[in-house]
Amino acid sequence: MKLELIGKPGGCKLLRMTLEVEPPLSPASRLQRISIRGDFFAVPEEAFEEVEHELEGTALDELGLRFDALVLEKGIQCAGIGGAGLAELVQNLLVQKEQQHGT
């Protein structure tokens, strides 16, 4: 299942995420692929690409914490992006899907 998320969560610049997750969509769904783009900065860029790759297999409800841990582990300097913002975008998506399905 492919998902496109766009938003400006608290503490972040505009973020665009493309996620491929295992269906059905739930907080426990695991990322099969993730691409994060937007108006933020991450140095070094190559290490940020490694973070995206290492996020594969992460459950949606663990995305923010795992992102922050990987950024710290790899010594990436980020401005305009953080795990809390990624988690907020995902949470907003999950809430919207729940409301659409009346659950």
C-alpha positions as CSV (number, residue, x, y, z in Angstrom):
1,M,0.0,0.0,0.0
2,K,1.5,3.3,-1.1
3,L,0.8,6.5,0.9
4,E,1.6,10.1,0.3
5,L,1.8,12.4,3.3
6,I,2.4,16.2,3.1
7,G,2.3,18.6,6.0
8,K,4.0,21.0,8.3
9,P,4.0,19.4,11.7
10,G,5.0,21.2,14.8
11,G,8.7,22.1,14.9
12,C,9.2,21.1,11.3
13,K,9.4,22.7,7.9
14,L,7.1,21.3,5.1
15,L,7.6,17.6,4.8
16,R,6.6,15.2,2.0
17,M,6.7,11.5,2.8
18,T,6.1,8.6,0.5
19,L,5.5,5.4,2.4
20,E,5.0,1.9,1.3
21,V,3.5,-0.2,4.1
22,E,2.1,-3.6,4.5
23,P,-1.7,-3.7,4.5
24,P,-4.0,-3.4,6.3
25,L,-3.1,0.1,7.5
26,S,-2.7,0.3,11.3
27,P,-0.2,1.6,13.8
28,A,1.6,-1.8,13.7
29,S,1.9,-1.7,9.9
30,R,5.6,-2.1,8.9
31,L,7.4,0.2,6.4
32,Q,8.5,-1.5,3.3
33,R,9.9,1.7,1.9
34,I,10.1,5.4,2.9
35,S,11.2,8.5,1.1
36,I,11.3,11.8,3.0
37,R,11.6,15.1,1.2
38,G,10.8,18.7,2.0
39,D,12.2,22.1,3.1
40,F,14.5,20.7,5.8
41,F,18.3,20.2,5.9
42,A,20.2,17.1,6.8
43,V,24.0,16.9,6.7
44,P,25.5,14.7,5.5
45,E,22.9,13.8,2.9
46,E,24.3,10.4,2.2
47,A,23.8,9.4,5.9
48,F,20.2,10.6,5.7
49,E,19.6,8.2,2.8
50,E,21.0,5.4,5.0
51,V,18.4,6.4,7.7
52,E,15.6,6.1,5.2
53,H,16.9,2.6,4.2
54,E,17.3,1.5,7.8
55,L,13.7,2.7,8.7
56,E,12.4,-0.1,6.4
57,G,10.7,-2.7,8.6
58,T,9.8,-0.2,11.3
59,A,6.2,-0.1,12.6
60,L,4.4,3.1,11.9
61,D,3.9,3.8,15.6
62,E,7.7,3.5,16.1
63,L,8.7,5.7,13.2
64,G,9.5,8.9,15.2
65,L,11.6,7.3,17.9
66,R,13.5,5.1,15.4
67,F,14.2,8.1,13.2
68,D,15.6,10.2,16.1
69,A,17.7,7.2,17.2
70,L,19.2,6.7,13.8
71,V,19.9,10.4,13.2
72,L,21.7,10.5,16.6
73,E,23.6,7.3,15.9
74,K,24.8,8.5,12.5
75,G,25.7,12.0,13.7
76,I,23.4,13.7,11.3
77,Q,22.7,17.4,11.8
78,C,19.1,18.2,11.0
79,A,17.2,21.4,10.8
80,G,13.4,21.6,10.1
81,I,12.8,17.9,10.7
82,G,12.5,15.5,13.7
83,G,11.0,12.2,14.7
84,A,8.1,13.9,16.5
85,G,7.1,15.6,13.2
86,L,7.2,12.4,11.3
87,A,5.1,10.7,13.9
88,E,2.6,13.5,13.9
89,L,2.1,13.2,10.1
90,V,1.6,9.4,10.4
91,Q,-0.8,9.8,13.4
92,N,-2.9,12.3,11.4
93,L,-3.1,9.9,8.5
94,L,-4.2,7.0,10.8
95,V,-6.8,9.2,12.5
96,Q,-8.2,10.2,9.0
97,K,-8.4,6.6,7.9
98,E,-10.2,5.6,11.1
99,Q,-12.7,8.4,10.6
100,Q,-13.3,7.5,7.0
101,H,-14.0,3.9,8.0
102,G,-16.1,4.8,11.0
103,T,-14.0,2.8,13.5
